[in-house]
Amino acid sequence: MTSDVWLPVPPAEIDGLPGDFTYLHWEGEAAFPGDPARCVFYGVPYMKSAETCVRPLKEMTSLRVVQTLTAGTDHVLPALPGLPPGTLLCNARGVHEASTAELALTLTLASLRGIPSFVRAQDAGEWRTGFRPALADKHVLIVGYGSIGSAVEDRLTPFECARVTRVARSARTTTRGPVHPMERLPELLPEADVVILVTPLTDETRGLADAGFLARMKDGALLVNVGRGPVVDTAALLAETSSGRLSAALDVTDPEPLPAGHPLWRAPGVLITPHVGGPTSAFLPRAERLLRAQLERFAAAEPLENVVAEA
């Protein structure tokens, strides 16, 4: 009897899947597509709640791989200790870099150049001109210099920034220059005109951009968050944006979804997009390539890529 693989996209749409498994399609519906106890490879549904994503895990007693289609794994990581020993948790490195980096640049440029105010003026039929900040000659600080952070810098390069500073969990050297450790943020923040957050949500990054972090940013600086909402202290951000000292562009918020009437919606200088960094036309082809490649390795008993944790 073959083992089951649960996939969040229809298996028939992925060419070249290895024939060693029974493939079942599940995107978080109330009914499971089969017996969870037979599942050995679980492709986590995309853009579903954490509760939905972890619901079948306690019954997956034969599980060996949990594969997310997100760069972050914070929505399933808490369930890892309850999984069969040796179960691997893999993320979607390589799927979201281009789209998320595109949005980071879009939010940065839209905020600096005042695009939201132009849209409102167009709706009102008003011609509102004037000078706006440019990205050119700005100092940009990227906090969370992994594959997405590197992709953000790829797209910053043509915009003639004065400087790009890179920060990650630990120091290292790249072909572009040094990556500084998080411990250096207090001295780096006051120098930056734009701070782009691309960090995953971990115990270390939760609340990273707190009142102290924001207070160190220079007057008039822009905070861009395309990582996870709880990386930013919402109350502290509201205090800084309400005073007009800082502006912000957020693809992720805390809470999320942001409820109607929340003060962030009307905070001055805040641009919000509804967590759309990943879901673009680039997503599905890349997600399908990742799933196929991982299943080929799994079927051949080869090491998997993108392993972030093990039960």
C-alpha angles and dihedrals in degrees: 000000000000123000123246129249118197115209129186091216125054107275091221088065093060111078120214102020111167112259097227096095145054106244121215128184119224128163099172102288119159092251119063116232092231144338108319089210089069095053116109099166119039119194103199116230113256123241094003128128120275088244091058094045096053097038097097096039098087089059096045096097094160095048120139104163135034110191119189124197090214130084090229122060100190091113093063104022095088089061094055098091090060095055126095110284112269096027109148124222113208129184133209100259107166096030105079106027098097098042096044092046090049090054093046089057092043092053092045095050095041091052096045095045094044097240094159090058091049091052091051090048091051090051088053094043092241129142106221113175132170144117120306134184117268127216088227113101093013125131109234124197117200112201110197105033102196127120093304092045089052090050089052090055090049088061095042093057098081092049095074097237113185091230143348118210120195127210129182139157091277135019122259141148125251133183087260095052141275126339109213125216121249090252089074095058095099091061096038100048097069090058098055128093092189126029115194117195115207100155125132117240110263136145087268097050100040105113091001092143094057130149092285093049092049093044089059092056113099122255110276095018123145124231116204119189120192094148117073129321099236090058084080125060100232096201091051091048091050090053092053097043094043089058090050093236094117135023127208142201114199131187089171129041142183110259101033129225086036106233123234111269095027110145092236090071092065101028110130115254094013121127116191131193119182102248095287100143093112110029104084136118088276093062106074100048091048093044091051092049090051094049092048093048093047093048091049089054092044093051091049092047089241124146113276124232128235094031108169102167144000129216 
